[in-house]
Amino acid sequence: MRAACGARTWLERIGASATKRWTACGAPRRRRRATTTTRVDANANASASANADANGARDVDPGREGDDGIARATRRAKVLVVTGPTAIGKSAVAIAMARARRERRDAREVEIVSCDSVQIYRGLDVGSGKVGARELEACAHHMLSALDPRARDGSGEYDANAYYDEAVNVIDDIHRRGRDAVVVGGAGMYLKWLTDGKPSAPGSTPETREAAERAVGEARARGGWREAVELLTRAGDAETGKTLSENDWYRLTRAYEIVRTSGQSVKAFARENPEARFDFRCFFLSSPRVELYRKIDARVEGMFVDGIMDEAAWLLNAGIAPGENVPARSIGYRQAMEYLAKARAKEIKVDDASLLELVNDIQMLNRAYAKRQFTWFRGESRYAWINVDDDRDAVARRILSEFDRDEHRAGGEEIGDLSKDELNLLKRYRPALTVLSDKRAVKRVLDSIRALV
């Protein structure tokens, strides 16, 4: 695929030989979607130069942010960030925005920059919810399917630091070619680094992270959130716990890890300044919780029909153990790999009961992950929350209208609050099978798994 304006795509920058290695090694069997790769629209040549001249004036000079929470009109390059919980429809909204911009000849076209810790890997399309070939035709995509999850060179441990360095370069290139960048994904830490800058706090290691998780977990078991905050205070950080949303266990655990590692509180470590070239306009997509959980459960069922077990077997056959690297630790792949490993060792029987138990486990973990995402982004002050309904085009138009304004007003997180009725519904919530309610569909999935065992 050709790069617009002769620019090198992100995939090309990490090594043109990667595509050759991928073709030679082959991909796991797929049922519906084609394997995705970074796509850059070859038609950009015609308009990029003119657009760059018309819009380049705003790509210089840092701007400012007012004390009232409004991002003031600046001459920095605006970057649109769209995030939200898993299965909310982030990619669908981004694609709708791309199509809407193409219909307006006077507007800059957009290119999508993925922000997902698993979609960056090739061959892991079903379990990561990666966009398919049809969606890729809508506009240029970056930072998809660029790394080999089977690699033993350390790329399997792709992290926020690596994401930051590459994403900044990609966004810069998009703006140089006269287009707008839309960052799409739910990886909260990656987005935090991108929008706020690299932290100067000591890095996390498996050992320090495990020790912190164990200590916080014990405090949580003794007395819940209050006891965990007290643990952090006794360790030497009396401020961070007061600033966190209740049950933001990730940030609290990370704060405890930092103070135990360095002897200093989080406040002592300033972040590097975020990219002064960019004016991030950030939006969080929300929806009623029960409705979202139904979508999550249906998506998980669809993954089994579409071939997540093939992808899990592909990793196992390459010698990757469950939990060994980022993709093998991710929700869905880890559980699928563990299931296959046990089935091959004759520890479990591949039947309806074990399959549906696996499906239920992955659904439950994804719902818990969505809950953590709501909590995480409540702690991010730069996001404007938008309720999502089934009309993705209307949501896309609303976001684009807000993005084109001179000022960006964050807030609205109260739309994510749960009413008493919703809380009661969640207490009674139980998954209801959709695709896998069909015995023929279950049989097809079981037959495919037995072939992998």
C-alpha positions as CSV (number, residue, x, y, z in Angstrom):
1,M,0.0,0.0,0.0
2,R,1.3,3.4,-0.9
3,A,1.8,6.1,1.7
4,A,0.2,9.5,1.1
5,C,2.5,12.3,0.0
6,G,5.4,9.9,0.1
7,A,5.3,9.7,3.9
8,R,6.5,6.5,5.5
9,T,3.8,4.7,7.4
10,W,4.4,3.6,11.0
11,L,4.7,0.0,9.9
12,E,7.4,1.0,7.4
13,R,9.3,2.8,10.1
14,I,9.6,-0.2,12.3
15,G,10.9,-2.3,9.4
16,A,9.7,-3.2,5.9
17,S,10.8,-6.7,6.5
18,A,8.0,-7.2,9.1
19,T,5.4,-7.7,6.4
20,K,7.5,-10.3,4.6
21,R,8.0,-12.2,7.8
22,W,4.3,-12.1,8.5
23,T,3.5,-13.4,5.0
24,A,6.0,-16.2,5.3
25,C,4.9,-17.4,8.7
26,G,1.1,-17.3,8.0
27,A,-1.8,-16.2,10.1
28,P,-4.2,-18.1,12.3
29,R,-7.3,-19.3,10.6
30,R,-10.0,-16.7,10.3
31,R,-13.7,-16.9,9.7
32,R,-14.9,-13.4,8.8
33,R,-12.6,-10.5,9.0
34,A,-9.4,-10.0,6.9
35,T,-6.2,-9.4,8.8
36,T,-5.7,-5.7,9.1
37,T,-2.6,-3.6,8.4
38,T,-1.8,0.1,8.6
39,R,-3.5,1.7,5.6
40,V,-2.7,5.2,4.3
41,D,-5.0,6.6,1.7
42,A,-3.2,7.0,-1.6
43,N,-5.6,9.7,-2.7
44,A,-4.2,12.1,-0.1
45,N,-1.7,13.5,-2.6
46,A,-4.3,15.6,-4.4
47,S,-5.4,17.6,-1.4
48,A,-2.7,17.4,1.3
49,S,-0.5,20.2,0.1
50,A,-3.4,22.6,-0.3
51,N,-4.9,21.7,3.1
52,A,-1.5,22.1,4.8
53,D,-1.2,25.6,3.4
54,A,-4.7,26.5,4.4
55,N,-4.4,25.1,8.0
56,G,-0.7,25.3,8.7
57,A,-1.0,28.6,10.6
58,R,-2.6,26.9,13.6
59,D,0.2,24.3,13.8
60,V,2.6,26.7,15.5
61,D,2.9,28.4,18.9
62,P,1.8,26.8,22.1
63,G,-1.6,27.9,23.4
64,R,-3.0,28.2,26.9
65,E,-5.8,26.7,29.1
66,G,-8.0,28.9,31.2
67,D,-8.7,28.3,34.9
68,D,-12.4,27.6,34.1
69,G,-11.6,24.3,32.5
70,I,-12.0,25.6,29.0
71,A,-9.2,25.0,26.5
72,R,-8.8,28.4,24.9
73,A,-8.4,29.0,21.2
74,T,-4.9,28.2,20.2
75,R,-2.6,27.9,17.2
76,R,-1.6,24.4,18.1
77,A,-2.6,21.4,15.9
78,K,-5.8,20.1,17.3
79,V,-6.0,16.3,18.0
80,L,-9.3,14.5,18.5
81,V,-9.3,11.8,21.1
82,V,-12.2,9.4,21.3
83,T,-12.3,6.8,24.1
84,G,-14.8,4.9,26.3
85,P,-15.4,1.5,27.8
86,T,-14.9,-1.7,25.8
87,A,-17.7,-2.5,23.3
88,I,-19.1,1.0,23.4
89,G,-18.5,1.5,19.6
90,K,-15.5,3.8,19.6
91,S,-14.3,2.6,16.2
92,A,-17.7,2.9,14.7
93,V,-18.0,6.5,15.8
94,A,-14.5,7.3,14.5
95,I,-15.3,5.7,11.1
96,A,-18.6,7.8,11.0
97,M,-16.5,10.9,11.6
98,A,-14.1,10.0,8.8
99,R,-17.0,9.6,6.4
100,A,-18.7,12.8,7.5
101,R,-15.5,14.7,6.9
102,R,-15.1,13.2,3.4
103,E,-18.5,14.4,2.5
104,R,-17.5,18.0,3.4
105,R,-15.1,19.1,0.7
106,D,-14.2,22.2,2.7
107,A,-13.0,20.2,5.7
108,R,-9.8,18.5,6.5
109,E,-10.0,14.7,6.2
110,V,-9.0,12.6,9.2
111,E,-6.8,9.6,9.8
112,I,-7.2,7.3,12.7
113,V,-4.5,6.5,15.2
114,S,-5.2,3.4,17.3
115,C,-4.7,3.4,21.0
116,D,-5.0,-0.2,22.0
117,S,-2.4,-2.5,23.7
118,V,-3.4,-5.6,21.7
119,Q,-4.5,-4.2,18.3
120,I,-0.9,-3.2,17.7
121,Y,-0.1,-6.9,17.2
122,R,-0.6,-8.8,14.0
123,G,-2.9,-11.8,13.8
124,L,-4.9,-10.9,16.9
125,D,-7.9,-9.4,15.2
126,V,-10.9,-11.2,16.7
127,G,-10.0,-11.1,20.3
128,S,-8.9,-7.5,20.2
129,G,-12.0,-6.2,18.3
130,K,-9.9,-4.9,15.5
131,V,-11.6,-3.1,12.6
132,G,-12.0,-5.2,9.5
133,A,-11.2,-4.6,5.8
134,R,-14.4,-2.7,5.1
135,E,-13.7,-0.2,7.9
136,L,-10.1,0.2,6.8
137,E,-11.4,1.4,3.4
138,A,-13.2,4.3,5.1
139,C,-10.0,6.2,6.0
140,A,-6.3,5.8,6.8
141,H,-5.5,3.8,10.0
142,H,-2.2,3.8,11.9
143,M,-0.6,1.6,14.6
144,L,-2.6,-1.5,13.8
145,S,-1.1,-5.0,13.2
146,A,2.5,-3.7,13.3
147,L,4.2,-6.1,15.8
148,D,4.6,-9.8,15.9
149,P,3.1,-11.2,19.1
150,R,5.4,-14.2,18.8
151,A,8.6,-12.2,18.8
152,R,11.3,-12.9,21.4
153,D,13.0,-9.5,21.0
154,G,11.0,-7.7,23.7
155,S,8.4,-6.3,21.3
156,G,5.8,-8.5,23.0
157,E,6.1,-6.1,26.0
158,Y,5.0,-3.0,24.2
159,D,4.2,-0.3,26.7
160,A,3.0,3.2,27.2
161,N,6.5,4.6,26.7
162,A,6.8,3.0,23.3
163,Y,3.3,4.0,22.4
164,Y,4.0,7.7,23.3
165,D,7.1,7.9,21.1
166,E,5.5,6.4,18.1
167,A,2.1,8.1,18.4
168,V,3.7,11.6,18.6
169,N,5.6,10.9,15.4
170,V,2.5,9.5,13.6
171,I,0.3,12.5,14.7
172,D,2.9,15.0,13.6
173,D,3.2,13.3,10.2
174,I,-0.6,13.4,9.8
175,H,-0.7,17.1,10.5
176,R,2.2,17.9,8.2
177,R,0.1,16.3,5.4
178,G,-2.8,18.6,6.1
179,R,-5.1,16.2,7.9
180,D,-6.5,15.8,11.4
181,A,-5.6,13.0,13.7
182,V,-8.2,11.1,15.6
183,V,-6.8,8.9,18.4
184,V,-9.2,6.0,19.1
185,G,-9.0,3.4,21.8
186,G,-9.6,2.5,25.4
187,A,-6.0,2.1,26.8
188,G,-6.2,4.7,29.6
189,M,-2.5,4.7,30.5
190,Y,-1.4,5.1,26.9
191,L,-3.8,8.1,26.5
192,K,-2.6,9.5,29.8
193,W,1.0,9.5,28.6
194,L,0.1,10.9,25.2
195,T,-2.0,13.8,26.5
196,D,-0.2,14.6,29.7
197,G,3.4,13.7,29.0
198,K,5.8,11.1,30.2
199,P,6.0,10.7,34.0
200,S,9.3,11.0,35.7
201,A,8.4,8.6,38.5
202,P,10.3,5.3,38.7
203,G,9.1,2.6,36.3
204,S,7.1,-0.4,37.3
205,T,8.6,-3.9,37.4
206,P,6.8,-7.2,37.8
207,E,8.3,-7.6,41.2
208,T,7.4,-4.1,42.6
209,R,3.9,-4.3,40.9
210,E,3.2,-7.7,42.5
211,A,4.3,-6.5,45.9
212,A,2.1,-3.4,45.7
213,E,-0.9,-5.4,44.5
214,R,-0.4,-7.9,47.3
215,A,-0.2,-5.2,50.0
216,V,-3.1,-3.2,48.7
217,G,-5.2,-6.3,48.2
218,E,-4.6,-7.3,51.9
219,A,-5.7,-3.8,53.0
220,R,-8.7,-4.0,50.8
221,A,-9.7,-7.3,52.4
222,R,-9.3,-5.8,55.9
223,G,-11.3,-2.6,55.4
224,G,-12.0,-1.7,51.8
225,W,-11.1,1.6,50.2
226,R,-10.6,3.5,53.4
227,E,-8.1,1.0,54.8
228,A,-6.2,1.0,51.5
229,V,-5.9,4.8,51.5
230,E,-4.7,4.6,55.1
231,L,-2.0,2.1,53.9
232,L,-0.8,4.6,51.3
233,T,-0.8,7.4,53.9
234,R,1.3,5.3,56.4
235,A,3.7,4.5,53.6
236,G,4.5,8.2,53.1
237,D,1.9,9.6,50.6
238,A,-0.8,11.4,52.5
239,E,-2.1,13.5,49.5
240,T,-2.7,11.1,46.6
241,G,-5.5,9.1,48.3
242,K,-7.5,12.3,48.8
243,T,-7.5,13.1,45.1
244,L,-8.6,9.7,43.8
245,S,-12.1,8.6,43.0
246,E,-13.2,5.9,45.4
247,N,-12.4,2.4,44.1
248,D,-9.8,3.7,41.6
249,W,-7.6,0.8,42.6
250,Y,-5.2,1.0,39.7
251,R,-4.0,4.6,40.6
252,L,-3.9,3.8,44.3
253,T,-1.8,0.7,43.8
254,R,0.5,2.5,41.5
255,A,0.9,5.4,44.0
256,Y,1.8,2.8,46.7
257,E,4.3,1.2,44.4
258,I,5.9,4.5,43.7
259,V,6.2,5.5,47.4
260,R,7.5,2.1,48.4
261,T,10.1,2.1,45.5
262,S,11.3,5.7,45.8
263,G,10.4,6.8,49.3
264,Q,8.6,9.8,47.8
265,S,4.9,10.6,47.0
266,V,3.5,10.8,43.6
267,K,3.4,14.6,43.9
268,A,7.2,14.7,44.0
269,F,7.4,13.5,40.5
270,A,6.4,16.0,37.8
271,R,5.4,14.8,34.3
272,E,7.3,16.0,31.3
273,N,5.4,18.7,29.5
274,P,3.0,17.2,27.0
275,E,3.6,17.9,23.3
276,A,3.3,21.7,23.0
277,R,2.4,21.2,19.3
278,F,-0.9,19.5,20.1
279,D,-4.2,20.7,21.5
280,F,-5.9,17.5,22.6
281,R,-9.8,17.6,22.4
282,C,-10.8,14.5,24.4
283,F,-14.2,12.8,24.4
284,F,-15.4,9.8,26.5
285,L,-18.3,7.8,25.1
286,S,-20.8,6.6,27.7
287,S,-24.0,4.6,27.8
288,P,-26.4,3.0,30.3
289,R,-24.5,0.2,32.1
290,V,-26.9,-2.7,31.5
291,E,-27.1,-1.8,27.8
292,L,-23.3,-1.8,27.6
293,Y,-23.0,-5.1,29.4
294,R,-25.4,-6.7,26.9
295,K,-23.2,-5.5,24.1
296,I,-20.1,-6.8,25.8
297,D,-21.6,-10.2,26.3
298,A,-22.8,-10.4,22.7
299,R,-19.3,-9.3,21.5
300,V,-17.6,-12.1,23.5
301,E,-20.0,-14.7,22.0
302,G,-19.2,-13.4,18.6
303,M,-15.5,-13.8,19.2
304,F,-15.9,-17.5,19.6
305,V,-17.8,-17.8,16.4
306,D,-15.3,-15.6,14.5
307,G,-12.2,-17.5,15.7
308,I,-10.6,-16.3,18.9
309,M,-9.7,-19.9,19.7
310,D,-7.7,-20.1,16.4
311,E,-5.7,-17.0,17.4
312,A,-5.1,-18.4,20.9
313,A,-3.9,-21.7,19.4
314,W,-1.6,-19.8,17.1
315,L,0.1,-18.2,20.1
316,L,0.4,-21.5,21.9
317,N,1.8,-23.2,18.9
318,A,4.4,-20.5,18.6
319,G,5.6,-21.4,22.2
320,I,3.9,-18.4,23.9
321,A,2.6,-19.4,27.3
322,P,-0.5,-17.8,28.8
323,G,0.5,-14.6,30.5
324,E,4.0,-14.5,29.0
325,N,3.6,-11.2,27.2
326,V,1.1,-8.3,26.7
327,P,-1.3,-10.1,24.3
328,A,-1.1,-13.4,26.2
329,R,-2.0,-11.5,29.4
330,S,-5.0,-9.7,27.8
331,I,-8.6,-10.5,28.6
332,G,-9.9,-13.1,26.3
333,Y,-6.6,-14.4,24.9
334,R,-5.2,-15.5,28.3
335,Q,-8.3,-17.4,29.2
336,A,-8.6,-19.0,25.7
337,M,-5.0,-20.1,25.8
338,E,-5.4,-21.6,29.3
339,Y,-8.5,-23.5,28.1
340,L,-6.7,-24.9,25.1
341,A,-3.6,-25.8,27.2
342,K,-5.7,-27.7,29.7
343,A,-7.7,-29.4,26.9
344,R,-4.4,-30.6,25.3
345,A,-3.2,-31.9,28.6
346,K,-6.5,-33.8,29.0
347,E,-7.3,-31.8,32.2
348,I,-10.7,-30.6,30.9
349,K,-13.2,-32.0,28.5
350,V,-14.1,-29.9,25.4
351,D,-17.9,-29.9,25.7
352,D,-20.9,-27.5,26.0
353,A,-20.4,-27.0,29.8
354,S,-16.7,-26.1,29.7
355,L,-17.2,-23.9,26.6
356,L,-20.0,-21.9,28.1
357,E,-18.0,-21.5,31.4
358,L,-15.1,-20.1,29.4
359,V,-17.5,-17.7,27.6
360,N,-19.0,-16.6,30.9
361,D,-15.6,-16.0,32.5
362,I,-14.4,-13.8,29.6
363,Q,-17.7,-11.9,29.6
364,M,-17.4,-11.3,33.4
365,L,-13.8,-10.1,33.0
366,N,-14.7,-7.7,30.2
367,R,-17.6,-6.2,32.2
368,A,-15.2,-5.7,35.1
369,Y,-12.8,-4.0,32.8
370,A,-15.5,-1.7,31.5
371,K,-16.3,-0.7,35.1
372,R,-12.6,0.1,35.7
373,Q,-12.5,2.2,32.5
374,F,-15.5,4.3,33.8
375,T,-13.6,4.8,37.1
376,W,-10.3,5.6,35.4
377,F,-11.7,8.3,33.1
378,R,-13.7,9.9,35.9
379,G,-10.2,10.9,37.2
380,E,-9.2,12.6,33.9
381,S,-10.4,16.2,33.8
382,R,-9.8,16.9,30.1
383,Y,-12.6,14.7,28.8
384,A,-16.1,15.7,27.7
385,W,-18.5,12.9,28.3
386,I,-21.1,12.1,25.6
387,N,-23.9,9.6,25.8
388,V,-24.0,7.2,22.9
389,D,-27.1,5.8,21.3
390,D,-27.6,3.6,18.3
391,D,-27.2,6.5,15.9
392,R,-23.4,6.6,15.5
393,D,-23.7,9.2,12.7
394,A,-25.4,11.7,15.0
395,V,-22.8,11.1,17.7
396,A,-20.0,11.6,15.2
397,R,-21.5,14.8,13.9
398,R,-21.8,16.1,17.5
399,I,-18.2,15.4,18.3
400,L,-17.0,16.9,15.1
401,S,-19.1,20.0,15.8
402,E,-17.5,20.3,19.3
403,F,-14.0,19.6,17.9
404,D,-14.3,22.4,15.4
405,R,-15.2,25.0,18.1
406,D,-12.5,27.4,19.3
407,E,-13.0,26.2,22.8
408,H,-13.2,22.8,24.3
409,R,-15.3,22.3,27.5
410,A,-14.6,19.1,29.4
411,G,-17.0,17.6,32.0
412,G,-20.4,15.9,31.9
413,E,-19.2,12.8,33.7
414,E,-22.4,12.8,35.7
415,I,-24.1,11.0,32.8
416,G,-22.1,7.9,33.9
417,D,-23.6,8.0,37.4
418,L,-25.8,5.0,38.3
419,S,-29.3,5.6,39.6
420,K,-30.8,3.4,42.2
421,D,-32.9,1.6,39.6
422,E,-29.7,0.9,37.5
423,L,-27.9,-0.3,40.6
424,N,-30.7,-2.7,41.3
425,L,-30.7,-3.9,37.7
426,L,-27.0,-4.5,37.9
427,K,-27.3,-6.5,41.0
428,R,-29.7,-8.8,39.2
429,Y,-27.8,-8.8,36.0
430,R,-27.2,-12.2,34.3
431,P,-25.7,-12.8,30.8
432,A,-28.3,-14.0,28.2
433,L,-26.9,-16.1,25.4
434,T,-27.5,-14.7,21.9
435,V,-25.4,-16.3,19.2
436,L,-24.5,-19.3,21.3
437,S,-28.1,-20.0,22.2
438,D,-28.2,-21.8,18.8
439,K,-27.0,-25.4,19.4
440,R,-25.7,-25.6,15.9
441,A,-23.5,-22.6,16.5
442,V,-22.2,-24.2,19.7
443,K,-21.4,-27.4,17.8
444,R,-19.5,-25.5,15.2
445,V,-17.4,-23.8,17.8
446,L,-16.7,-27.1,19.7
447,D,-15.8,-28.9,16.5
448,S,-13.2,-26.1,15.7
449,I,-11.8,-26.3,19.2
450,R,-11.4,-30.1,19.1
451,A,-9.5,-29.7,15.8
452,L,-7.1,-27.3,17.6
453,V,-6.6,-29.7,20.5
